[in-house]
């Protein structure tokens, strides 16, 4: 017999053809005949009362019944879940190992089932002839209700010992899942910042994913030992602490389960909740210069708790401070919030003078916290508009912002009290605003330092640093 069989094929064909599922029940790399049924079942084929046997004709595998045939048993072949359109074609080869004895009957029925193997509709019924040579079944079905189904070939019969063999099953419908089976979603661990009063809200599934694009829901596995977590299916949660909890962190675990066919769940993921001491987390404090004598101050908060306002304070010597303005705060938030303030400082004050800024953070109870300093120097030359730095490396690495009129080279150096370079960084910067971080500067030893920022070896800014 001509060898026409091949490996498992799941393919989206070129324009003009349709995706199809083809299975020839043959050996493949690393899978011999005795392991083939298990391999197919692991790819969500169901083969009740069928085994994969060796074919002497083609020297590879075909499907044969594993038990004596009856008229009512559920012997058959279920494909994996398929995306069935409004019309499909089904084909397969079959033959018997001997001619029928007197009174022998064999028949096949073709069904569509739901993903749980419940029959939805019968497509065809085939009375098998007594054929020991290969016979091909090939038929198209139209007017179907598109949906997610399995194709089920049910084999039954009466009398005799003739045994069928089925091979080369092809269905012109795509697998619903690329590997045949639904795969587990993935839940990632999370680190979420709560509030100083030890409450927390958030979303744990934003970074979780399902490779099959199934929807999924979150389920709490273990609650926090320090309070109560209420976790909703969409991944949002509320944490309420125990009355005596005063720690800086706590944890809980959860998993996500998809709504796929053959429902799957992730491994457990751990959520770490951290609780800061400060009522506001301040980030990205920087300044930009606008022509006309305006300094644009920008900052952001990572979280806020009971915050009332920000007073923007300015100094020209770093000692005497005046309030340049006030910006209303968010109140309470666990999301990043951006703020901006235009300081109408005037050209005469701004040009060639160091402007010192700080933020006074005031909460609703009147408590005050001061931000780190921001030093702004306005140049307004053909090359450089402005350079600003945050020169307090006590908690954060030093940040440098350059506002350039053209592409330039920016050299940044930190010198110790003896004038020796302890850190340096050089970068090419584009026209516009550029931000740089002096990584590791927060780890400097306590003492006095000098920050030297030079643009194109011409415009230079020197700022004193004190590391406490």
C-alpha positions as CSV (number, residue, x, y, z in Angstrom):
1,X,0.0,0.0,0.0
2,X,1.3,3.4,-0.8
3,X,2.5,5.3,2.3
4,X,0.3,8.4,2.5
5,X,0.3,9.1,6.2
6,X,2.2,11.8,8.1
7,X,2.7,13.5,11.5
8,X,0.1,15.5,13.4
9,X,-0.6,18.7,11.4
10,X,-2.2,21.8,12.8
11,X,-1.9,24.6,10.4
12,X,-3.3,27.9,9.1
13,X,-2.8,27.5,5.4
14,X,-2.2,30.2,2.8
15,X,-4.9,32.5,1.4
16,X,-7.6,30.5,-0.4
17,X,-7.5,27.6,2.0
18,X,-8.7,27.1,5.5
19,X,-7.1,26.1,8.8
20,X,-7.5,22.4,9.4
21,X,-6.7,19.7,11.9
22,X,-5.2,16.5,10.6
23,X,-4.1,13.4,12.6
24,X,-2.6,10.3,11.2
25,X,-2.0,8.4,14.4
26,X,1.6,7.8,13.4
27,X,4.8,7.7,15.5
28,X,6.7,11.0,15.8
29,X,10.0,12.1,17.3
30,X,10.3,10.5,20.7
31,X,6.8,8.9,20.6
32,X,6.6,5.2,19.7
33,X,3.4,3.3,19.0
34,X,2.9,2.2,22.7
35,X,3.1,5.8,23.9
36,X,1.1,7.4,21.1
37,X,-2.4,7.1,22.7
38,X,-1.1,8.8,25.8
39,X,0.5,11.5,23.7
40,X,-2.7,12.2,21.9
41,X,-4.7,12.3,25.1
42,X,-2.2,14.8,26.5
43,X,-3.1,16.9,23.5
44,X,-6.8,16.6,24.3
45,X,-7.8,13.8,21.9
46,X,-10.3,11.4,23.6
47,X,-10.2,7.8,22.3
48,X,-12.6,5.7,24.4
49,X,-12.2,2.0,23.7
50,X,-9.7,2.7,20.9
51,X,-6.0,1.9,20.8
52,X,-3.2,2.8,18.4
53,X,-1.9,-0.3,16.7
54,X,0.9,-1.1,14.2
55,X,-0.2,-1.3,10.6
56,X,1.7,-3.9,8.5
57,X,0.5,-2.2,5.4
58,X,2.0,1.2,6.1
59,X,4.4,0.2,8.8
60,X,3.0,2.9,11.3
61,X,0.0,3.6,13.4
62,X,-3.8,3.4,13.0
63,X,-6.7,3.3,15.4
64,X,-8.4,0.0,16.2
65,X,-11.1,-0.8,18.8
66,X,-9.8,-2.2,22.1
67,X,-12.9,-4.2,23.0
68,X,-15.6,-6.3,21.4
69,X,-18.0,-4.2,19.4
70,X,-21.6,-3.7,20.5
71,X,-24.5,-1.6,19.3
72,X,-24.7,0.7,22.2
73,X,-21.2,1.4,23.5
74,X,-19.4,4.8,23.2
75,X,-16.4,3.6,21.3
76,X,-15.1,6.4,19.2
77,X,-12.7,9.3,18.5
78,X,-13.2,12.8,19.9
79,X,-11.0,15.6,18.5
80,X,-9.7,18.4,20.7
81,X,-11.9,21.5,20.9
82,X,-12.3,23.2,17.5
83,X,-13.4,26.6,16.2
84,X,-16.1,25.3,13.8
85,X,-17.3,27.8,11.1
86,X,-20.7,27.5,9.3
87,X,-19.4,24.7,7.0
88,X,-16.7,22.0,7.4
89,X,-15.3,19.1,5.6
90,X,-14.5,15.8,7.4
91,X,-12.5,13.0,5.8
92,X,-10.8,9.8,7.1
93,X,-9.7,6.4,5.8
94,X,-11.0,3.0,7.1
95,X,-10.7,-0.7,6.4
96,X,-11.5,-4.0,8.1
97,X,-9.1,-6.8,8.9
98,X,-11.4,-9.4,7.4
99,X,-14.5,-9.8,5.4
100,X,-17.8,-9.8,7.4
101,X,-19.2,-13.0,8.6
102,X,-22.9,-13.7,8.1
103,X,-25.1,-11.4,10.2
104,X,-22.2,-8.9,10.8
105,X,-23.0,-5.2,10.7
106,X,-20.7,-2.2,11.4
107,X,-21.5,1.5,11.2
108,X,-20.1,4.9,12.0
109,X,-21.8,8.1,13.1
110,X,-20.4,11.6,12.9
111,X,-21.4,14.1,15.5
112,X,-20.6,17.6,16.8
113,X,-20.4,17.7,20.6
114,X,-19.8,20.5,23.0
115,X,-16.5,20.8,24.8
116,X,-17.8,18.5,27.5
117,X,-18.5,15.7,25.0
118,X,-22.3,16.3,25.1
119,X,-23.8,15.6,21.6
120,X,-25.1,18.8,19.9
121,X,-26.0,17.4,16.5
122,X,-25.6,14.3,14.3
123,X,-24.0,15.1,11.0
124,X,-24.0,11.7,9.3
125,X,-24.5,8.0,9.7
126,X,-22.4,5.5,7.6
127,X,-23.2,1.8,7.1
128,X,-19.8,0.2,6.5
129,X,-19.4,-2.3,3.7
130,X,-17.3,-5.4,4.1
131,X,-14.1,-4.0,2.8
132,X,-10.6,-5.2,3.5
133,X,-9.1,-2.6,1.3
134,X,-8.8,1.1,2.2
135,X,-12.0,3.1,1.9
136,X,-12.1,6.9,2.1
137,X,-14.9,8.9,3.7
138,X,-15.0,12.6,2.5
139,X,-18.0,14.8,3.1
140,X,-18.8,18.5,3.5
141,X,-21.4,19.9,5.9
142,X,-23.0,23.3,5.5
143,X,-25.5,25.4,7.4
144,X,-23.8,24.8,10.7
145,X,-24.1,27.1,13.7
146,X,-20.6,28.5,14.1
147,X,-19.1,27.8,17.6
148,X,-16.7,25.8,19.7
149,X,-17.2,22.1,19.2
150,X,-15.5,18.7,19.0
151,X,-16.0,16.3,16.1
152,X,-16.9,12.8,17.4
153,X,-16.7,9.6,15.3
154,X,-18.8,6.9,17.0
155,X,-18.2,3.3,16.0
156,X,-20.8,0.5,16.7
157,X,-21.8,-2.8,15.3
158,X,-23.4,-6.3,15.7
159,X,-22.0,-9.8,15.4
160,X,-18.8,-11.1,13.9
161,X,-15.2,-10.5,14.7
162,X,-14.3,-8.1,11.9
163,X,-12.2,-5.2,13.3
164,X,-12.1,-1.7,11.8
165,X,-9.0,0.4,11.5
166,X,-9.3,4.2,11.1
167,X,-6.5,6.6,9.9
168,X,-5.8,10.0,8.4
169,X,-8.6,12.0,10.0
170,X,-8.8,15.5,8.6
171,X,-11.3,18.2,9.8
172,X,-11.4,21.6,8.1
173,X,-11.6,23.6,11.4
174,X,-8.9,25.2,13.5
175,X,-7.9,24.0,16.9
176,X,-9.3,26.4,19.5
177,X,-6.1,26.0,21.5
178,X,-2.8,26.0,19.7
179,X,-1.5,22.8,21.4
180,X,-4.9,21.1,21.5
181,X,-5.4,21.6,25.2
182,X,-6.1,24.7,27.3
183,X,-3.0,25.8,29.2
184,X,-2.8,27.3,32.7
185,X,-2.8,31.0,33.1
186,X,0.2,32.6,34.9
187,X,-0.1,34.7,38.0
188,X,2.9,36.9,38.8
189,X,4.0,38.0,42.3
190,X,3.2,41.6,43.2
191,X,4.7,44.3,45.4
192,X,2.1,46.9,46.3
193,X,2.5,50.0,48.5
194,X,-0.2,50.6,51.0
195,X,-0.9,53.7,53.2
196,X,0.7,54.8,56.5
197,X,-2.5,53.8,58.3
198,X,-1.8,50.2,57.2
199,X,-4.7,49.9,54.8
200,X,-4.2,49.0,51.2
201,X,-6.2,48.7,47.9
202,X,-4.9,47.6,44.6
203,X,-5.1,45.3,41.6
204,X,-3.2,42.0,41.5
205,X,-4.0,40.7,38.1
206,X,-2.7,43.5,35.9
207,X,0.5,41.6,35.3
208,X,-1.1,38.2,35.0
209,X,-1.7,36.6,31.6
210,X,-3.3,33.7,29.8
211,X,-1.5,32.4,26.7
212,X,-4.8,31.3,25.2
213,X,-6.4,34.7,25.8
214,X,-9.1,33.2,28.0
215,X,-10.7,35.4,30.6
216,X,-9.7,34.5,34.1
217,X,-10.8,35.3,37.7
218,X,-8.7,35.7,40.9
219,X,-9.2,33.6,44.0
220,X,-7.8,34.2,47.5
221,X,-5.7,31.2,48.7
222,X,-4.3,32.4,52.0
223,X,-5.3,35.6,53.8
224,X,-2.9,38.0,55.5
225,X,-2.0,37.0,59.1
226,X,-2.1,40.7,59.9
227,X,-5.6,41.5,58.7
228,X,-8.3,40.7,56.2
229,X,-8.0,40.7,52.5
230,X,-11.2,40.9,50.4
231,X,-10.2,39.9,46.8
232,X,-12.7,40.2,44.0
233,X,-12.7,38.1,40.8
234,X,-11.4,41.0,38.7
235,X,-8.2,41.1,40.8
236,X,-9.1,44.2,42.9
237,X,-8.7,43.9,46.6
238,X,-9.1,45.7,49.9
239,X,-6.8,45.1,52.9
240,X,-8.0,46.0,56.4
241,X,-5.4,45.5,59.2
242,X,-5.9,44.0,62.6
243,X,-6.2,46.6,65.3
244,X,-2.8,45.8,66.7
245,X,-0.9,45.6,63.5
246,X,2.0,48.1,63.3
247,X,4.4,46.3,61.0
248,X,5.9,47.6,57.7
249,X,4.7,44.7,55.5
250,X,2.4,41.7,55.2
251,X,1.5,39.1,52.6
252,X,-1.3,37.1,51.1
253,X,-1.5,34.6,48.2
254,X,-3.9,34.1,45.4
255,X,-4.3,32.2,42.1
256,X,-6.2,32.8,38.8
257,X,-8.4,30.3,37.0
258,X,-9.4,30.7,33.5
259,X,-12.9,30.2,31.9
260,X,-11.5,28.0,29.2
261,X,-12.6,24.6,28.1
262,X,-10.9,22.2,30.5
263,X,-10.7,24.9,33.2
264,X,-7.1,25.6,34.3
265,X,-5.6,27.5,37.3
266,X,-2.2,29.1,37.9
267,X,0.2,28.4,40.6
268,X,-0.2,30.5,43.7
269,X,1.2,34.0,43.6
270,X,2.4,36.1,46.6
271,X,1.4,39.7,47.1
272,X,3.7,41.8,49.4
273,X,2.0,44.8,50.9
274,X,4.4,47.5,52.2
275,X,3.4,50.4,54.4
276,X,5.5,53.6,54.4
277,X,6.0,55.9,57.3
278,X,5.6,59.1,55.2
279,X,2.2,60.4,54.1
280,X,3.4,61.2,50.6
281,X,5.9,59.5,48.3
282,X,7.5,62.2,46.1
283,X,9.1,61.3,42.8
284,X,10.5,63.0,39.7
285,X,11.0,66.6,41.1
286,X,12.4,68.6,38.2
287,X,12.4,72.1,36.7
288,X,12.2,73.5,33.2
289,X,12.6,77.1,32.0
290,X,10.0,78.9,29.8
291,X,11.0,82.0,27.9
292,X,9.6,85.0,29.6
293,X,11.0,84.3,33.1
294,X,8.8,81.2,34.1
295,X,10.2,78.2,35.8
296,X,8.0,75.1,35.3
297,X,8.3,72.8,38.3
298,X,7.0,69.2,37.9
299,X,6.8,66.4,40.4
300,X,4.8,63.2,41.0
301,X,3.6,61.2,44.0
302,X,3.6,57.4,44.1
303,X,1.0,57.4,46.9
304,X,-0.7,60.0,49.1
305,X,-2.4,59.6,52.5
306,X,-4.6,62.4,53.9
307,X,-2.6,65.0,52.0
308,X,-3.9,68.6,51.8
309,X,-1.5,70.7,49.7
310,X,2.0,71.4,48.4
311,X,3.5,74.8,49.3
312,X,6.2,75.6,46.7
313,X,9.1,77.5,48.4
314,X,11.8,79.4,46.6
315,X,15.2,80.7,47.7
316,X,18.1,82.5,45.9
317,X,20.7,81.6,48.5
318,X,19.4,78.3,50.0
319,X,18.8,79.9,53.4
320,X,15.9,82.4,53.2
321,X,12.7,81.0,51.8
322,X,9.5,82.5,50.4
323,X,6.3,80.8,49.3
324,X,6.0,81.0,45.5
325,X,2.6,79.3,45.4
326,X,0.4,76.5,46.5
327,X,-1.0,73.4,44.7
328,X,-3.9,71.4,46.1
329,X,-2.9,67.7,46.8
330,X,-4.8,64.6,45.8
331,X,-5.9,63.6,49.3
332,X,-5.5,59.8,49.5
333,X,-4.4,57.8,46.5
334,X,-2.3,54.7,45.8
335,X,-1.8,55.6,42.1
336,X,0.9,57.9,40.6
337,X,-0.3,61.5,40.4
338,X,1.5,64.2,38.4
339,X,1.7,67.9,39.5
340,X,3.0,71.1,37.9
341,X,3.5,74.7,39.0
342,X,4.6,77.8,37.0
343,X,6.8,80.1,39.1
344,X,6.7,83.6,37.6
345,X,10.2,84.4,38.8
346,X,11.0,86.9,36.1
347,X,14.0,87.1,33.7
348,X,16.2,89.2,35.8
349,X,15.9,86.9,38.8
350,X,16.2,83.7,36.7
351,X,19.2,84.4,34.5
352,X,22.6,83.2,35.7
353,X,21.4,82.7,39.3
354,X,20.8,79.5,41.2
355,X,17.2,79.1,42.2
356,X,16.5,76.8,45.1
357,X,13.1,75.1,45.4
358,X,11.6,72.7,47.9
359,X,8.1,71.4,48.5
360,X,6.4,71.7,51.8
361,X,3.9,68.8,52.0
362,X,1.1,69.5,54.4
363,X,-1.5,66.9,55.4
364,X,-5.1,67.5,56.6
365,X,-4.0,67.4,60.2
366,X,-1.4,70.2,59.6
367,X,1.6,67.9,59.7
368,X,4.5,69.1,57.5
369,X,7.2,67.2,55.6
370,X,9.8,68.9,53.4
371,X,11.0,67.5,50.1
372,X,14.6,67.3,49.0
373,X,16.1,70.4,47.3
374,X,15.9,71.2,43.6
375,X,18.5,73.6,42.3
376,X,17.8,75.3,39.0
377,X,20.2,77.4,36.9
378,X,18.9,79.2,33.9
379,X,21.4,79.9,31.1
380,X,19.2,80.7,28.0
381,X,22.3,80.5,25.7
382,X,22.1,79.2,22.1
383,X,23.1,75.7,23.5
384,X,21.6,75.5,27.0
385,X,18.4,76.8,28.4
386,X,18.6,75.3,31.9
387,X,20.2,72.7,34.2
388,X,18.5,71.5,37.4
389,X,19.8,69.0,40.0
390,X,18.5,67.4,43.2
391,X,21.7,67.5,45.2
392,X,20.6,65.5,48.3
393,X,21.9,62.0,48.1
394,X,20.8,61.0,51.6
395,X,17.9,58.8,50.4
396,X,17.9,59.1,46.6
397,X,20.4,59.0,43.8
398,X,21.3,62.5,42.4
399,X,19.1,63.5,39.5
400,X,20.2,65.9,36.8
401,X,17.9,67.5,34.2
402,X,19.2,69.4,31.2
403,X,17.1,71.6,28.9
404,X,19.0,72.0,25.7
405,X,18.5,74.0,22.5
406,X,20.5,71.6,20.5
407,X,22.1,68.1,20.8
408,X,25.0,68.3,23.2
409,X,27.4,66.3,25.4
410,X,26.7,66.4,29.1
411,X,29.5,65.5,31.5
412,X,28.6,64.9,35.2
413,X,31.2,64.4,38.0
414,X,31.0,64.1,41.7
415,X,34.2,65.2,43.5
416,X,35.1,64.7,47.2
417,X,36.4,67.3,49.6
418,X,39.9,66.8,48.2
419,X,38.8,67.4,44.6
420,X,39.1,63.8,43.6
421,X,36.5,62.4,41.2
422,X,34.5,59.6,42.9
423,X,31.8,59.3,40.3
424,X,31.4,60.4,36.7
425,X,29.0,60.0,33.8
426,X,29.0,61.4,30.2
427,X,26.0,61.2,27.9
428,X,25.0,62.6,24.5
429,X,21.7,64.4,25.0
430,X,19.1,65.6,22.4
431,X,17.5,69.0,22.1
432,X,14.8,69.4,24.7
433,X,14.6,68.0,28.3
434,X,16.9,65.2,29.3
435,X,17.0,63.4,32.7
436,X,20.0,61.6,34.1
437,X,20.5,59.6,37.3
438,X,23.9,59.3,39.0
439,X,23.4,55.7,39.9
440,X,24.9,54.7,43.3
441,X,25.3,58.3,44.6
442,X,23.0,57.5,47.5
443,X,25.6,55.0,48.7
444,X,28.4,57.7,49.0
445,X,30.1,57.9,52.4
446,X,28.9,60.8,54.6
447,X,30.7,64.0,53.9
448,X,30.9,67.1,51.6
449,X,31.0,66.7,47.9
450,X,30.8,68.9,44.7
451,X,28.6,68.0,41.7
452,X,30.1,69.3,38.4
453,X,27.7,69.4,35.4
454,X,29.3,70.6,32.1
455,X,27.6,70.9,28.7
456,X,29.9,70.8,25.6
457,X,32.8,71.8,27.8
458,X,31.4,75.3,28.0
459,X,28.4,75.8,30.3
460,X,29.2,74.6,33.8
461,X,27.2,74.2,37.0
462,X,28.8,73.5,40.4
463,X,26.6,72.4,43.3
464,X,27.6,71.6,46.8
465,X,26.5,68.2,48.2
466,X,26.2,67.1,51.8
467,X,25.8,63.4,52.4
468,X,24.6,62.9,56.0
